Amino acid sequence: MERGAVQTVTGDSGDRVARTIADRVVDVPDFPQSGIIFKDLGPLFADGPAFREITDAIVEHHGPGAFDLVAGIEARGFLIAAAVAYATGVGVVPVRKAGKLPRQTLTATYALEYGTATIEVQADAFRTGARVLVVDDVLATGGTAEATLALVERAGGSVAGFSVLLELAFLDGRGRLAPTDVHALLRV
């Protein structure tokens, strides 16, 4: 494992916030399978002042009052969503892996860079027209984010934006999400 492997830092909320994240990323080679470098953000979440800084940067970018709910993508997106929702006084909705939610759900299956996955949200998670900020930890190829944005819309919500802590820009996931406002705190 290599900590702080990101040298050049840039992000949509400025270099200081990008550096906060870059200094806390731990690269884990061959996880979850050979050839993949997993970006572990655990040290960032464990650092209270850093976690507050990234939460504040997301709120500042979108603006308090710009969204009615925050949807977090399983699993690390839950942490970010809960913090942003608390900071703005709005509710939070989990977007889960298939089979984890009770009651009626809407599902989406999509391709990952190393396989396929299915996510779901409760069918009644959003009132019609609710403005929903979607958050996650890493944007890679964009499959998970694209499926989540579609689920929000299918469930009656309106996507207000998408924030991610780390964007792997070389995989061009951002391109799949147009015209959604994509906000990445660190782009590598």
Sequence and secondary structure as in RCSB ss.txt:
>XXXX:A:sequence
MERGAVQTVTGDSGDRVARTIADRVVDVPDFPQSGIIFKDLGPLFADGPAFREITDAIVEHHGPGAFDLVAGIEA
RGFLIAAAVAYATGVGVVPVRKAGKLPRQTLTATYALEYGTATIEVQADAFRTGARVLVVDDVLATGGTAEATLA
LVERAGGSVAGFSVLLELAFLDGRGRLAPTDVHALLRV
>XXXX:A:secstr
 EET   S   TT HHHHHHHHTT EEEET SSTT EEEE HHHHH HHHHHHHHHHHHHHH TTS SEEEEETT
HHHHHHHHHHHHHT EEEEEEETT   S EEEEEEEETTEEEEEEEETTSS TT EEEEEEEEESSSHHHHHHHH
HHHHTT EEEEEEEEEE GGG HHHHTTTS EEEEEE 
